[in-house]
Amino acid sequence: MTEVEVWNADETLLHRVAVRHAVRMIWRGVATPVEVHATQRIGPYRVPVVVRLVRYVEQKWLYSRTRATYSREGVLLRDRGQCAYCGRFAATTMDHVLPRSRGGATSWSNAVAACEPCNASKGDRTPEEARMPLRWDPFVPTRVQLHFARATTPTRTPTESARKEPVR
């Protein structure tokens, strides 16, 4: 089955949940169905497509200025898929500015998004040694910056990521 959109009481999208979870929310009285399937049912309930919460849920975590937890996905989102070396929007890997073999940390301030050719040509060198200057300095994003980057960055479909040029 598909996922169900969960709207806040003010009708803003919060997240998506499994159909069974959405039906449980309706049964408990936490949410009301906004849109349902015409024929599909789970017990006495029609299968929901969209549910709205009865009470408004404040998202303090989203609007706090706290630091985001470091992750490879977060680095790619922060840089919006743009390679820090060549500037193309083809970054699929994460690169350590100061290589780990030379004492570089795995942190927001030492990681940038890079495309595979640039990452391979830089290798185990610093950007100065490889003569590949960074187009911007890495920074520590807030949670809200990553949230909006995730919302505005297009996601690649599995067929797009599987479609690669043949190796010659």
OpenMM code with the backbone's topology and positions (N, CA, C; nanometers):
from openmm import Vec3, app, unit

residues = "MET THR GLU VAL GLU VAL TRP ASN ALA ASP GLU THR LEU LEU HIS ARG VAL ALA VAL ARG HIS ALA VAL ARG MET ILE TRP ARG GLY VAL ALA THR PRO VAL GLU VAL HIS ALA THR GLN ARG ILE GLY PRO TYR ARG VAL PRO VAL VAL VAL ARG LEU VAL ARG TYR VAL GLU GLN LYS TRP LEU TYR SER ARG THR ARG ALA THR TYR SER ARG GLU GLY VAL LEU LEU ARG ASP ARG GLY GLN CYS ALA TYR CYS GLY ARG PHE ALA ALA THR THR MET ASP HIS VAL LEU PRO ARG SER ARG GLY GLY ALA THR SER TRP SER ASN ALA VAL ALA ALA CYS GLU PRO CYS ASN ALA SER LYS GLY ASP ARG THR PRO GLU GLU ALA ARG MET PRO LEU ARG TRP ASP PRO PHE VAL PRO THR ARG VAL GLN LEU HIS PHE ALA ARG ALA THR THR PRO THR ARG THR PRO THR GLU SER ALA ARG LYS GLU PRO VAL ARG".split()
positions = [
    Vec3(0.0836, -0.1188, 0.0000),
    Vec3(0.0000, 0.0000, 0.0000),
    Vec3(0.0876, 0.1244, 0.0000),
    Vec3(0.0273, 0.2363, -0.0248),
    Vec3(0.1009, 0.3615, -0.0333),
    Vec3(0.1063, 0.4298, 0.1025),
    Vec3(0.1751, 0.5411, 0.1057),
    Vec3(0.1833, 0.6190, 0.2285),
    Vec3(0.0740, 0.7244, 0.2310),
    Vec3(0.0442, 0.7715, 0.3495),
    Vec3(-0.0628, 0.8688, 0.3706),
    Vec3(-0.0002, 0.9998, 0.4172),
    Vec3(-0.0437, 1.1113, 0.3572),
    Vec3(0.0039, 1.2424, 0.4004),
    Vec3(-0.0623, 1.2795, 0.5322),
    Vec3(0.0183, 1.3328, 0.6251),
    Vec3(-0.0348, 1.3808, 0.7519),
    Vec3(-0.0209, 1.5324, 0.7524),
    Vec3(-0.1351, 1.6006, 0.7632),
    Vec3(-0.1366, 1.7460, 0.7679),
    Vec3(-0.1527, 1.7908, 0.9120),
    Vec3(-0.0929, 1.9035, 0.9442),
    Vec3(-0.1137, 1.9646, 1.0743),
    Vec3(-0.2544, 2.0232, 1.0769),
    Vec3(-0.2990, 2.0732, 1.1900),
    Vec3(-0.4335, 2.1292, 1.2011),
    Vec3(-0.4516, 2.2514, 1.1112),
    Vec3(-0.3407, 2.3195, 1.0781),
    Vec3(-0.3490, 2.4358, 0.9880),
    Vec3(-0.3325, 2.3958, 0.8414),
    Vec3(-0.3382, 2.2669, 0.8137),
    Vec3(-0.3315, 2.2090, 0.6793),
    Vec3(-0.1965, 2.2275, 0.6097),
    Vec3(-0.0895, 2.2280, 0.6876),
    Vec3(0.0447, 2.2235, 0.6302),
    Vec3(0.0946, 2.0798, 0.6416),
    Vec3(0.1687, 2.0356, 0.5427),
    Vec3(0.2178, 1.8980, 0.5400),
    Vec3(0.3229, 1.8779, 0.6488),
    Vec3(0.3012, 1.7766, 0.7325),
    Vec3(0.3993, 1.7422, 0.8360),
    Vec3(0.4925, 1.6320, 0.7874),
    Vec3(0.4338, 1.5192, 0.7486),
    Vec3(0.5118, 1.4049, 0.7037),
    Vec3(0.4187, 1.3019, 0.6416),
    Vec3(0.4725, 1.1853, 0.6112),
    Vec3(0.3930, 1.0747, 0.5560),
    Vec3(0.4087, 0.9537, 0.6468),
    Vec3(0.3009, 0.8775, 0.6579),
    Vec3(0.3039, 0.7571, 0.7417),
    Vec3(0.2425, 0.6419, 0.6633),
    Vec3(0.2586, 0.5208, 0.7156),
    Vec3(0.1989, 0.4021, 0.6551),
    Vec3(0.0474, 0.4075, 0.6723),
    Vec3(-0.0232, 0.3356, 0.5852),
    Vec3(-0.1692, 0.3353, 0.5887),
    Vec3(-0.2201, 0.2836, 0.7231),
    Vec3(-0.1613, 0.1763, 0.7763),
    Vec3(-0.2048, 0.1209, 0.9046),
    Vec3(-0.1898, 0.2240, 1.0166),
    Vec3(-0.0794, 0.2983, 1.0150),
    Vec3(-0.0576, 0.4015, 1.1169),
    Vec3(-0.1645, 0.5102, 1.1058),
    Vec3(-0.1968, 0.5509, 0.9839),
    Vec3(-0.2982, 0.6544, 0.9636),
    Vec3(-0.4349, 0.6076, 1.0124),
    Vec3(-0.4686, 0.4809, 0.9872),
    Vec3(-0.5972, 0.4278, 1.0341),
    Vec3(-0.6005, 0.4263, 1.1870),
    Vec3(-0.4888, 0.3882, 1.2497),
    Vec3(-0.4817, 0.3924, 1.3964),
    Vec3(-0.5002, 0.5344, 1.4487),
    Vec3(-0.4440, 0.6338, 1.3790),
    Vec3(-0.4606, 0.7732, 1.4202),
    Vec3(-0.6074, 0.8151, 1.4134),
    Vec3(-0.6769, 0.7704, 1.3096),
    Vec3(-0.8199, 0.8018, 1.2960),
    Vec3(-0.8982, 0.7321, 1.4072),
    Vec3(-0.8679, 0.6063, 1.4337),
    Vec3(-0.9372, 0.5289, 1.5363),
    Vec3(-0.9191, 0.5914, 1.6747),
    Vec3(-0.7969, 0.6402, 1.7043),
    Vec3(-0.7700, 0.7020, 1.8344),
    Vec3(-0.8286, 0.8422, 1.8463),
    Vec3(-0.8707, 0.9008, 1.7344),
    Vec3(-0.9279, 1.0350, 1.7384),
    Vec3(-0.8236, 1.1448, 1.7304),
    Vec3(-0.7010, 1.1090, 1.6932),
    Vec3(-0.5930, 1.2057, 1.6812),
    Vec3(-0.6018, 1.2800, 1.5484),
    Vec3(-0.6563, 1.2132, 1.4471),
    Vec3(-0.6644, 1.2709, 1.3129),
    Vec3(-0.8014, 1.2414, 1.2521),
    Vec3(-0.8348, 1.3223, 1.1532),
    Vec3(-0.9583, 1.3002, 1.0771),
    Vec3(-0.9221, 1.2829, 0.9304),
    Vec3(-0.9939, 1.1975, 0.8593),
    Vec3(-0.9628, 1.1793, 0.7173),
    Vec3(-1.0057, 1.3015, 0.6359),
    Vec3(-0.9194, 1.3427, 0.5443),
    Vec3(-0.9511, 1.4534, 0.4540),
    Vec3(-0.9881, 1.3978, 0.3174),
    Vec3(-0.9113, 1.2989, 0.2736),
    Vec3(-0.9359, 1.2354, 0.1446),
    Vec3(-0.9194, 1.0849, 0.1634),
    Vec3(-1.0124, 1.0068, 0.1068),
    Vec3(-1.0081, 0.8609, 0.1215),
    Vec3(-1.0252, 0.7945, -0.0148),
    Vec3(-0.9820, 0.6674, -0.0229),
    Vec3(-1.0050, 0.5878, -0.1433),
    Vec3(-1.1535, 0.5561, -0.1538),
    Vec3(-1.2026, 0.5459, -0.2750),
    Vec3(-1.3453, 0.5223, -0.2955),
    Vec3(-1.3864, 0.3803, -0.2586),
    Vec3(-1.3017, 0.2813, -0.2838),
    Vec3(-1.3436, 0.1424, -0.2647),
    Vec3(-1.2637, 0.0667, -0.1603),
    Vec3(-1.1390, 0.0990, -0.1387),
    Vec3(-1.0546, 0.0215, -0.0471),
    Vec3(-1.0909, 0.0496, 0.0984),
    Vec3(-1.0888, -0.0576, 0.1789),
    Vec3(-1.1230, -0.0454, 0.3209),
    Vec3(-1.0250, -0.1259, 0.4056),
    Vec3(-1.0082, -0.0801, 0.5292),
    Vec3(-0.9396, -0.1568, 0.6334),
    Vec3(-1.0384, -0.1628, 0.7484),
    Vec3(-1.1004, -0.2779, 0.7667),
    Vec3(-1.2048, -0.2904, 0.8681),
    Vec3(-1.3200, -0.1972, 0.8329),
    Vec3(-1.3696, -0.1222, 0.9302),
    Vec3(-1.4809, -0.0313, 0.9021),
    Vec3(-1.4374, 0.1008, 0.8371),
    Vec3(-1.3071, 0.1226, 0.8259),
    Vec3(-1.2563, 0.2502, 0.7757),
    Vec3(-1.2175, 0.2406, 0.6286),
    Vec3(-1.2456, 0.3462, 0.5543),
    Vec3(-1.1923, 0.3559, 0.4184),
    Vec3(-1.0441, 0.3884, 0.4281),
    Vec3(-0.9669, 0.3438, 0.3313),
    Vec3(-0.8225, 0.3691, 0.3325),
    Vec3(-0.7993, 0.5176, 0.3062),
    Vec3(-0.7344, 0.5863, 0.4006),
    Vec3(-0.7119, 0.7310, 0.3825),
    Vec3(-0.5973, 0.7600, 0.2864),
    Vec3(-0.6076, 0.8737, 0.2201),
    Vec3(-0.5000, 0.9254, 0.1356),
    Vec3(-0.4335, 1.0419, 0.2075),
    Vec3(-0.5174, 1.1249, 0.2727),
    Vec3(-0.4703, 1.2407, 0.3484),
    Vec3(-0.5468, 1.2457, 0.4800),
    Vec3(-0.4756, 1.2674, 0.5905),
    Vec3(-0.5399, 1.2888, 0.7199),
    Vec3(-0.4915, 1.4212, 0.7777),
    Vec3(-0.5789, 1.4831, 0.8589),
    Vec3(-0.5440, 1.6101, 0.9248),
    Vec3(-0.5516, 1.5886, 1.0752),
    Vec3(-0.4495, 1.6364, 1.1468),
    Vec3(-0.4482, 1.6249, 1.2920),
    Vec3(-0.5580, 1.7119, 1.3516),
    Vec3(-0.6145, 1.6661, 1.4623),
    Vec3(-0.7212, 1.7405, 1.5295),
    Vec3(-0.6636, 1.8618, 1.6010),
    Vec3(-0.5477, 1.8442, 1.6627),
    Vec3(-0.4813, 1.9547, 1.7336),
    Vec3(-0.3543, 1.9956, 1.6592),
    Vec3(-0.3199, 2.1227, 1.6695),
    Vec3(-0.2002, 2.1757, 1.6058),
    Vec3(-0.0773, 2.1247, 1.6795),
    Vec3(0.0216, 2.0778, 1.6048),
    Vec3(0.1473, 2.0311, 1.6615),
    Vec3(0.2548, 2.1326, 1.6262),
    Vec3(0.3153, 2.1917, 1.7284),
    Vec3(0.4198, 2.2907, 1.7059),
    Vec3(0.5511, 2.2184, 1.6783),
    Vec3(0.6211, 2.2624, 1.5765),
    Vec3(0.7468, 2.1986, 1.5369),
    Vec3(0.8652, 2.2808, 1.5851),
    Vec3(0.8873, 2.2837, 1.7150),
    Vec3(0.9970, 2.3633, 1.7708),
    Vec3(1.1323, 2.3168, 1.7193),
    Vec3(1.1480, 2.1855, 1.7016),
    Vec3(1.2762, 2.1309, 1.6577),
    Vec3(1.3150, 2.1851, 1.5215),
    Vec3(1.2147, 2.2121, 1.4365),
    Vec3(1.2438, 2.2565, 1.3013),
    Vec3(1.2950, 2.3999, 1.2985),
    Vec3(1.2396, 2.4835, 1.3831),
    Vec3(1.2736, 2.6248, 1.3791),
    Vec3(1.3796, 2.6650, 1.4804),
    Vec3(1.4344, 2.5680, 1.5496),
    Vec3(1.5424, 2.6011, 1.6407),
    Vec3(1.6699, 2.6249, 1.5601),
    Vec3(1.7573, 2.6980, 1.6155),
    Vec3(1.8834, 2.7287, 1.5467),
    Vec3(1.9927, 2.6305, 1.5879),
    Vec3(1.9524, 2.5156, 1.6351),
    Vec3(2.0504, 2.4169, 1.6767),
    Vec3(2.1196, 2.3567, 1.5552),
    Vec3(2.2357, 2.3052, 1.5791),
    Vec3(2.3140, 2.2458, 1.4719),
    Vec3(2.2522, 2.1156, 1.4258),
    Vec3(2.2670, 2.0909, 1.2993),
    Vec3(2.2181, 1.9657, 1.2417),
    Vec3(2.3194, 1.8552, 1.2699),
    Vec3(2.2726, 1.7334, 1.2796),
    Vec3(2.3597, 1.6187, 1.2992),
    Vec3(2.4336, 1.5900, 1.1686),
    Vec3(2.5640, 1.5690, 1.1786),
    Vec3(2.6458, 1.5454, 1.0599),
    Vec3(2.6094, 1.4142, 0.9930),
    Vec3(2.6009, 1.4160, 0.8606),
    Vec3(2.5814, 1.2940, 0.7822),
    Vec3(2.6255, 1.3207, 0.6386),
    Vec3(2.6526, 1.2144, 0.5665),
    Vec3(2.6902, 1.2268, 0.4256),
    Vec3(2.5754, 1.2878, 0.3462),
    Vec3(2.4532, 1.2409, 0.3722),
    Vec3(2.3359, 1.2954, 0.3047),
    Vec3(2.3207, 1.4444, 0.3356),
    Vec3(2.3495, 1.4826, 0.4601),
    Vec3(2.3407, 1.6220, 0.4996),
    Vec3(2.4395, 1.7099, 0.4239),
    Vec3(2.5599, 1.6593, 0.3999),
    Vec3(2.6598, 1.7358, 0.3235),
    Vec3(2.6110, 1.7568, 0.1802),
    Vec3(2.5556, 1.6517, 0.1195),
    Vec3(2.5046, 1.6638, -0.0174),
    Vec3(2.3856, 1.7602, -0.0227),
    Vec3(2.3020, 1.7593, 0.0809),
    Vec3(2.1891, 1.8527, 0.0854),
    Vec3(2.2365, 1.9959, 0.1081),
    Vec3(2.3299, 2.0126, 0.2014),
    Vec3(2.3815, 2.1462, 0.2308),
    Vec3(2.4374, 2.2119, 0.1055),
    Vec3(2.5121, 2.1352, 0.0255),
    Vec3(2.5725, 2.1888, -0.0964),
    Vec3(2.4786, 2.1786, -0.2164),
    Vec3(2.3577, 2.1289, -0.1945),
    Vec3(2.2517, 2.1189, -0.2955),
    Vec3(2.2945, 2.0420, -0.4204),
    Vec3(2.3788, 1.9404, -0.3993),
    Vec3(2.4199, 1.8554, -0.5101),
    Vec3(2.5197, 1.9197, -0.6043),
    Vec3(2.5779, 2.0330, -0.5630),
    Vec3(2.6746, 2.1032, -0.6481),
    Vec3(2.8156, 2.0666, -0.6045),
    Vec3(2.8976, 2.0316, -0.7008),
    Vec3(3.0369, 1.9956, -0.6730),
    Vec3(3.1124, 2.1191, -0.6264),
    Vec3(3.1840, 2.1069, -0.5157),
    Vec3(3.2581, 2.2202, -0.4603),
    Vec3(3.3836, 2.2523, -0.5402),
    Vec3(3.4225, 2.1645, -0.6326),
    Vec3(3.5437, 2.1863, -0.7101),
    Vec3(3.5155, 2.2392, -0.8507),
    Vec3(3.4229, 2.1761, -0.9226),
    Vec3(3.3961, 2.2196, -1.0600),
    Vec3(3.2670, 2.3002, -1.0732),
    Vec3(3.1772, 2.2906, -0.9752),
    Vec3(3.0547, 2.3686, -0.9779),
    Vec3(2.9368, 2.3028, -1.0480),
    Vec3(2.9581, 2.1848, -1.1076),
    Vec3(2.8461, 2.1165, -1.1744),
    Vec3(2.7497, 2.0610, -1.0697),
    Vec3(2.6225, 2.0525, -1.1054),
    Vec3(2.5218, 1.9963, -1.0165),
    Vec3(2.5146, 1.8451, -1.0373),
    Vec3(2.6264, 1.7787, -1.0156),
    Vec3(2.6353, 1.6343, -1.0358),
    Vec3(2.7045, 1.5671, -0.9180),
    Vec3(2.7051, 1.6313, -0.8027),
    Vec3(2.7753, 1.5771, -0.6866),
    Vec3(2.6999, 1.4588, -0.6287),
    Vec3(2.7670, 1.3450, -0.6241),
    Vec3(2.7076, 1.2246, -0.5659),
    Vec3(2.7938, 1.1680, -0.4541),
    Vec3(2.9135, 1.2253, -0.4343),
    Vec3(3.0028, 1.1766, -0.3298),
    Vec3(3.0380, 1.2895, -0.2349),
    Vec3(3.0907, 1.2509, -0.1197),
    Vec3(3.1345, 1.3474, -0.0205),
    Vec3(3.2862, 1.3390, -0.0115),
    Vec3(3.3530, 1.4536, -0.0079),
    Vec3(3.4990, 1.4560, -0.0057),
    Vec3(3.5483, 1.5280, 0.1187),
    Vec3(3.6557, 1.4761, 0.1797),
    Vec3(3.7198, 1.5440, 0.2915),
    Vec3(3.8169, 1.6461, 0.2346),
    Vec3(3.8038, 1.7728, 0.2734),
    Vec3(3.8918, 1.8777, 0.2234),
    Vec3(4.0355, 1.8457, 0.2649),
    Vec3(4.0586, 1.8272, 0.3935),
    Vec3(4.1870, 1.7772, 0.4421),
    Vec3(4.1681, 1.6264, 0.4583),
    Vec3(4.2381, 1.5443, 0.3798),
    Vec3(4.2144, 1.3992, 0.3823),
    Vec3(4.2271, 1.3394, 0.5223),
    Vec3(4.1483, 1.2366, 0.5471),
    Vec3(4.1510, 1.1705, 0.6776),
    Vec3(4.2884, 1.1121, 0.7074),
    Vec3(4.3604, 1.0692, 0.6022),
    Vec3(4.4935, 1.0118, 0.6225),
    Vec3(4.5928, 1.1149, 0.6747),
    Vec3(4.5573, 1.2429, 0.6622),
    Vec3(4.6457, 1.3503, 0.7096),
    Vec3(4.5896, 1.4184, 0.8336),
    Vec3(4.4957, 1.3520, 0.8993),
    Vec3(4.4417, 1.4049, 1.0243),
    Vec3(4.3143, 1.4862, 1.0081),
    Vec3(4.2562, 1.4855, 0.8899),
    Vec3(4.1320, 1.5586, 0.8680),
    Vec3(4.0145, 1.4908, 0.9360),
    Vec3(3.9305, 1.5705, 0.9979),
    Vec3(3.8159, 1.5168, 1.0705),
    Vec3(3.6982, 1.4932, 0.9766),
    Vec3(3.6103, 1.4036, 1.0177),
    Vec3(3.4845, 1.3838, 0.9458),
    Vec3(3.3831, 1.4753, 1.0130),
    Vec3(3.3739, 1.5974, 0.9625),
    Vec3(3.2867, 1.6981, 1.0235),
    Vec3(3.2332, 1.7913, 0.9157),
    Vec3(3.1369, 1.8740, 0.9548),
    Vec3(3.0773, 1.9688, 0.8604),
    Vec3(3.1826, 2.0612, 0.8003),
    Vec3(3.2790, 2.1048, 0.8804),
    Vec3(3.3764, 2.2036, 0.8329),
    Vec3(3.4886, 2.1429, 0.7493),
    Vec3(3.4915, 2.0099, 0.7359),
    Vec3(3.5964, 1.9462, 0.6559),
    Vec3(3.5383, 1.8612, 0.5436),
    Vec3(3.4082, 1.8717, 0.5173),
    Vec3(3.3459, 1.7881, 0.4146),
    Vec3(3.2710, 1.8746, 0.3144),
    Vec3(3.2815, 1.8370, 0.1876),
    Vec3(3.2090, 1.9055, 0.0804),
    Vec3(3.1533, 1.8018, -0.0160),
    Vec3(3.0514, 1.8412, -0.0904),
    Vec3(2.9969, 1.7549, -0.1945),
    Vec3(3.0878, 1.7626, -0.3162),
    Vec3(3.1071, 1.6496, -0.3828),
    Vec3(3.1938, 1.6455, -0.5008),
    Vec3(3.1393, 1.5453, -0.6018),
    Vec3(3.1626, 1.5745, -0.7293),
    Vec3(3.1257, 1.4776, -0.8321),
    Vec3(3.2345, 1.3701, -0.8350),
    Vec3(3.2035, 1.2557, -0.8906),
    Vec3(3.2982, 1.1440, -0.8900),
    Vec3(3.4289, 1.1749, -0.9618),
    Vec3(3.4277, 1.2413, -1.0806),
    Vec3(3.5556, 1.2716, -1.1454),
    Vec3(3.6449, 1.3647, -1.0620),
    Vec3(3.5864, 1.4669, -1.0009),
    Vec3(3.6660, 1.5590, -0.9190),
    Vec3(3.7190, 1.4903, -0.7940),
    Vec3(3.6358, 1.4081, -0.7323),
    Vec3(3.6784, 1.3371, -0.6128),
    Vec3(3.7933, 1.2421, -0.6455),
    Vec3(3.7865, 1.1760, -0.7595),
    Vec3(3.8928, 1.0840, -0.7988),
    Vec3(4.0213, 1.1588, -0.8350),
    Vec3(4.0087, 1.2732, -0.9039),
    Vec3(4.1303, 1.3458, -0.9437),
    Vec3(4.1955, 1.4164, -0.8252),
    Vec3(4.1181, 1.4560, -0.7252),
    Vec3(4.1767, 1.5177, -0.6057),
    Vec3(4.2511, 1.4130, -0.5250),
    Vec3(4.1899, 1.2950, -0.5131),
    Vec3(4.2560, 1.1847, -0.4441),
    Vec3(4.2872, 1.2155, -0.2998),
    Vec3(4.4064, 1.1778, -0.2574),
    Vec3(4.4497, 1.1915, -0.1188),
    Vec3(4.5353, 1.3164, -0.1002),
    Vec3(4.4924, 1.4256, -0.1636),
    Vec3(4.5679, 1.5513, -0.1556),
    Vec3(4.4778, 1.6623, -0.1042),
    Vec3(4.5374, 1.7714, -0.0643),
    Vec3(4.4597, 1.8896, -0.0261),
    Vec3(4.4194, 1.9619, -0.1543),
    Vec3(4.3208, 2.0501, -0.1497),
    Vec3(4.2823, 2.1236, -0.2702),
    Vec3(4.3975, 2.2055, -0.3301),
    Vec3(4.4834, 2.2590, -0.2468),
    Vec3(4.5975, 2.3364, -0.2971),
    Vec3(4.6955, 2.2468, -0.3717),
    Vec3(4.7243, 2.1290, -0.3152),
    Vec3(4.8167, 2.0364, -0.3797),
    Vec3(4.7600, 1.9846, -0.5113),
    Vec3(4.6298, 1.9645, -0.5170),
    Vec3(4.5662, 1.9132, -0.6385),
    Vec3(4.5345, 2.0256, -0.7375),
    Vec3(4.5590, 2.1502, -0.6969),
    Vec3(4.5261, 2.2686, -0.7779),
    Vec3(4.3778, 2.2694, -0.8172),
    Vec3(4.2962, 2.2414, -0.7161),
    Vec3(4.1508, 2.2410, -0.7319),
    Vec3(4.0918, 2.3246, -0.6182),
    Vec3(4.0881, 2.4559, -0.6342),
    Vec3(4.0389, 2.5397, -0.5235),
    Vec3(3.8895, 2.5179, -0.4990),
    Vec3(3.8506, 2.5325, -0.3725),
    Vec3(3.7095, 2.5215, -0.3356),
    Vec3(3.6346, 2.6456, -0.3821),
    Vec3(3.5131, 2.6268, -0.4286),
    Vec3(3.4300, 2.7390, -0.4733),
    Vec3(3.3641, 2.8086, -0.3550),
    Vec3(3.3516, 2.7415, -0.2413),
    Vec3(3.2970, 2.7999, -0.1186),
    Vec3(3.3550, 2.7259, 0.0001),
    Vec3(3.3502, 2.7908, 0.1154),
    Vec3(3.3998, 2.7288, 0.2377),
    Vec3(3.2893, 2.6442, 0.2999),
    Vec3(3.3228, 2.5244, 0.3471),
    Vec3(3.2208, 2.4433, 0.4135),
    Vec3(3.1765, 2.5099, 0.5444),
    Vec3(3.0497, 2.4893, 0.5815),
    Vec3(2.9959, 2.5502, 0.7032),
    Vec3(2.9039, 2.4511, 0.7736),
    Vec3(2.8706, 2.4827, 0.8974),
    Vec3(2.7804, 2.3992, 0.9760),
    Vec3(2.6391, 2.4524, 0.9563),
    Vec3(2.5503, 2.3755, 0.8919),
    Vec3(2.4145, 2.4239, 0.8687),
    Vec3(2.3255, 2.4044, 0.9914),
    Vec3(2.2162, 2.4784, 0.9950),
    Vec3(2.1159, 2.4564, 1.0991),
    Vec3(2.0173, 2.3520, 1.0493),
    Vec3(1.9347, 2.3035, 1.1363),
    Vec3(1.8351, 2.2041, 1.0969),
    Vec3(1.7378, 2.2604, 0.9944),
    Vec3(1.7006, 2.3858, 1.0125),
    Vec3(1.6032, 2.4457, 0.9206),
    Vec3(1.6637, 2.4621, 0.7813),
    Vec3(1.7935, 2.4915, 0.7716),
    Vec3(1.8585, 2.5017, 0.6410),
    Vec3(1.8543, 2.3668, 0.5684),
    Vec3(1.8807, 2.2581, 0.6406),
    Vec3(1.8755, 2.1252, 0.5784),
    Vec3(1.7328, 2.0865, 0.5431),
    Vec3(1.6378, 2.1253, 0.6273),
    Vec3(1.4975, 2.0934, 0.5991),
    Vec3(1.4526, 2.1589, 0.4695),
    Vec3(1.4833, 2.2871, 0.4520),
    Vec3(1.4423, 2.3559, 0.3308),
    Vec3(1.5240, 2.3102, 0.2098),
    Vec3(1.6492, 2.2712, 0.2303),
    Vec3(1.7285, 2.2167, 0.1204),
    Vec3(1.6681, 2.0843, 0.0737),
    Vec3(1.6202, 2.0038, 0.1683),
    Vec3(1.5580, 1.8755, 0.1330),
    Vec3(1.4280, 1.8988, 0.0568),
    Vec3(1.3541, 2.0024, 0.0963),
    Vec3(1.2257, 2.0309, 0.0320),
    Vec3(1.2434, 2.0863, -0.1093),
    Vec3(1.3531, 2.1570, -0.1351),
    Vec3(1.3721, 2.2205, -0.2655),
    Vec3(1.4643, 2.1449, -0.3588),
    Vec3(1.5395, 2.0471, -0.3074),
    Vec3(1.6303, 1.9699, -0.3923),
    Vec3(1.5527, 1.8570, -0.4579),
    Vec3(1.5557, 1.8473, -0.5911),
    Vec3(1.4836, 1.7379, -0.6568),
    Vec3(1.5487, 1.6046, -0.6232),
    Vec3(1.4645, 1.5036, -0.6016),
    Vec3(1.5165, 1.3702, -0.5721),
    Vec3(1.5330, 1.2927, -0.7015),
    Vec3(1.6353, 1.2098, -0.7061),
    Vec3(1.6601, 1.1279, -0.8241),
    Vec3(1.5819, 0.9989, -0.8118),
    Vec3(1.5198, 0.9588, -0.9194),
    Vec3(1.4458, 0.8329, -0.9193),
    Vec3(1.5433, 0.7178, -0.9316),
    Vec3(1.5036, 0.5967, -0.8913),
    Vec3(1.5943, 0.4820, -0.9027),
    Vec3(1.6404, 0.4557, -1.0459),
    Vec3(1.5560, 0.4859, -1.1449),
    Vec3(1.5970, 0.4621, -1.2835),
    Vec3(1.7028, 0.5619, -1.3261),
    Vec3(1.6955, 0.6856, -1.2745),
    Vec3(1.7978, 0.7845, -1.3085),
    Vec3(1.9316, 0.7485, -1.2479),
    Vec3(1.9319, 0.7019, -1.1220),
    Vec3(2.0584, 0.6692, -1.0593),
    Vec3(2.1184, 0.5413, -1.1157),
    Vec3(2.0345, 0.4526, -1.1700),
    Vec3(2.0872, 0.3291, -1.2300),
    Vec3(2.1372, 0.3520, -1.3714),
    Vec3(2.0931, 0.4621, -1.4338),
    Vec3(2.1322, 0.4923, -1.5712),
    Vec3(2.2698, 0.5598, -1.5703),
    Vec3(2.3729, 0.4846, -1.5935),
    Vec3(2.5091, 0.5395, -1.5974),
    Vec3(2.5688, 0.5082, -1.7334),
    Vec3(2.6686, 0.5843, -1.7686),
    Vec3(2.7358, 0.5587, -1.8956),
    Vec3(2.8153, 0.4288, -1.8871),
    Vec3(2.8198, 0.3514, -1.9930),
    Vec3(2.8952, 0.2264, -1.9896),
    Vec3(3.0446, 0.2513, -1.9752),
    Vec3(3.1109, 0.1639, -1.9029),
    Vec3(3.2552, 0.1735, -1.8836),
    Vec3(3.3241, 0.1212, -2.0068),
    Vec3(3.4210, 0.1965, -2.0582),
    Vec3(3.4933, 0.1547, -2.1790),
    Vec3(3.6352, 0.1207, -2.1470),
] * unit.nanometer
topology = app.Topology()
chain = topology.addChain("A")
for resn in residues:
    res = topology.addResidue(resn, chain)
    for name in ("N", "CA", "C"):
        topology.addAtom(name, app.Element.getBySymbol(name[0]), res)
